[in-house]
Amino acid sequence: VVAGGGVRHSGAEDALRTFAERTGLPVAITQAGKGVLPYDHPCDVGGVGHTGTETAAALARAADLVIGVGTRHTDFTTASGTLFPEAARFLNLNVTGFDAHKQAALPLVADAREGLTALTEALGDHRRDAGRWAASKRRWQERVDAAYAVPDEDARPTQTQVLGALDTLVDASDILVNAAGSLPGDLHKLWRPRSADQYHVEYGYSCMGYEIPAAIGVLLAAPGRPVWALVGDGTYLMNPTEIVTAVQERLPLRLVVLQNHGYASIGGLSEAVGAERYGTDYRYRDADGGFTGPPLPVDLGANAASLGMRVLRPRTIRDLREALGEARAATVPTCVYVETETPDTVSGPPPAPAWWDVPVAEIATRKAAVEAREEYDRHVTARRRHL
């Protein structure tokens, strides 16, 4: 089963849980659907697709039937058409006929909750052994623990260690808001949602700058609940101005800004396509016109303070835990501004378990681009388009 945002929009979480428990089928989750099953439910196998878990990817590659519930089968979910086997058949339960017909599926055009209830009744006693993937899921959780692990409390944190520190602090009342950069991939892989509505990631179009105004909206819609806007430095640059609205309305926005002095996500994509991270670090130009000069004196914490936020500046993981706790208890808009180590200097999150189609220059002559194109062509041959 691939469960998407339609499960949430339909209020079908209980119907999905019943369907999964009655049938014993594994449930993989899209970005929009994350949280519709508890992360520790035996049938939940985590995120699916390019930013998903290895457990879900392995099950998808061996699937004979894929039941999509409230999902659009986007490029990330299908790993650009390389995740599901050619012989796989699809049954799509979707309220929109266009999406129900994707993947050459048998369409079931219906509300997710009503459709799941009817499917559960129709399947009767049909059941699979839900324990078949338990060992794989356990190994994946061990990898999550390793990504969150902190060997040295006095070191500067990595991005995944920031998520790990937050993971130990929150409960079911907290809500996370994110949209763009490398954080959505890390969250889809690693985050353990405590409630069905904890995970709010706008990932339809990776909308940089969405987080702060969206968090204000969530605060107004869910007063009394701790709301966290998680942003990278690149995303922050796109839309910090709504901080003034949070200050004006005395909303206890909790803003976590991860400063790695560059566009880390775009830099990673640039490297993957052979463009060698050109222009993705915050640096002055060098004598040859490149971007390898000294770092720019960027201080986004000072910017947040100038807009009226209270700003905490943890230097170490130990400081970070204290700052996050202080921010969670705050009654005024509070920013936790933390400089992070980058994956090129320390180990980062587990790598992507499935491909994503980012085209590579076909006639470039630089060695990195030529090698990237060869890798791209290899993946393209594995694409299977279920019309």
ZIMO-V544868 format. One line per field, one symbol per residue. ss: DSSP state (h for helix, s for strand, l for the rest). A space follows every 50 residues. Layout:
ss->???
This chain:
ss->lsslhhhhhhllhhhhhhhhhhhlllsssllllllllllllllsssslll lllhhhhhhhhlllssssslllllllllllllllllllssssssllhhhh lhhhlssssllhhhhhhhhhhhhllllllllllhhhhhhhhhhhhhhhll lllllllshhhhhhhhhhhlllllssssllllhhhhhhhhllllllllss sllllllllhhhhhhhhhhhhlllllsssssshhhhhhllllhhhhhhll lllssssssllslhhhhhhhhhllllllllslslllllllllllsllllh hhhhhhlllsssllllhhhhhhhhhhhhhllllsssssslslllllllll llllllllllllllllhhhhhhhhhhhhhhlllllll
